Amino acid sequence: MMQIPNDPFILFSFINTQLRDTGMTLRSFCAENELDADAISEKLKKAGFRYDDAKRCFR
């Protein structure tokens, strides 16, 4: 399993970079890397970020 940052602002940057570089959706990226997409979304939601399906990134 991939290690991800715990800090929500670093996680925001990390996840968006991964999604941009791979061209994957959040769900497919998380499935491939054995990560919990719902947990990541919830953590980033608490920090004020929302996932944009059309753009495939958090904003």
Contacts in CASP RR format, 6 or more apart in sequence:
PFRMAT RR
TARGET T0000
AUTHOR 0000-0000-0000
METHOD contacts of the structure
MODEL  1
MMQIPNDPFILFSFINTQLRDTGMTLRSFCAENELDADAISEKLKKAGFR
YDDAKRCFR
1 33 0 8 1.000
1 34 0 8 1.000
1 35 0 8 1.000
2 33 0 8 1.000
2 34 0 8 1.000
2 35 0 8 1.000
4 11 0 8 1.000
4 14 0 8 1.000
4 15 0 8 1.000
4 35 0 8 1.000
4 40 0 8 1.000
5 11 0 8 1.000
5 14 0 8 1.000
8 43 0 8 1.000
8 44 0 8 1.000
8 46 0 8 1.000
8 47 0 8 1.000
8 49 0 8 1.000
9 47 0 8 1.000
11 40 0 8 1.000
11 43 0 8 1.000
11 44 0 8 1.000
12 44 0 8 1.000
12 47 0 8 1.000
12 49 0 8 1.000
12 58 0 8 1.000
15 26 0 8 1.000
15 29 0 8 1.000
15 40 0 8 1.000
15 44 0 8 1.000
15 58 0 8 1.000
16 57 0 8 1.000
16 58 0 8 1.000
18 24 0 8 1.000
18 29 0 8 1.000
19 25 0 8 1.000
19 26 0 8 1.000
19 29 0 8 1.000
19 56 0 8 1.000
19 57 0 8 1.000
20 56 0 8 1.000
20 57 0 8 1.000
22 29 0 8 1.000
23 56 0 8 1.000
24 32 0 8 1.000
24 56 0 8 1.000
25 53 0 8 1.000
25 56 0 8 1.000
26 37 0 8 1.000
26 40 0 8 1.000
26 41 0 8 1.000
26 51 0 8 1.000
26 56 0 8 1.000
27 37 0 8 1.000
29 35 0 8 1.000
30 36 0 8 1.000
30 37 0 8 1.000
30 40 0 8 1.000
31 37 0 8 1.000
41 51 0 8 1.000
44 50 0 8 1.000
44 51 0 8 1.000
44 58 0 8 1.000
49 58 0 8 1.000
49 59 0 8 1.000
50 58 0 8 1.000
50 59 0 8 1.000
51 57 0 8 1.000
51 58 0 8 1.000
52 58 0 8 1.000
52 59 0 8 1.000
END
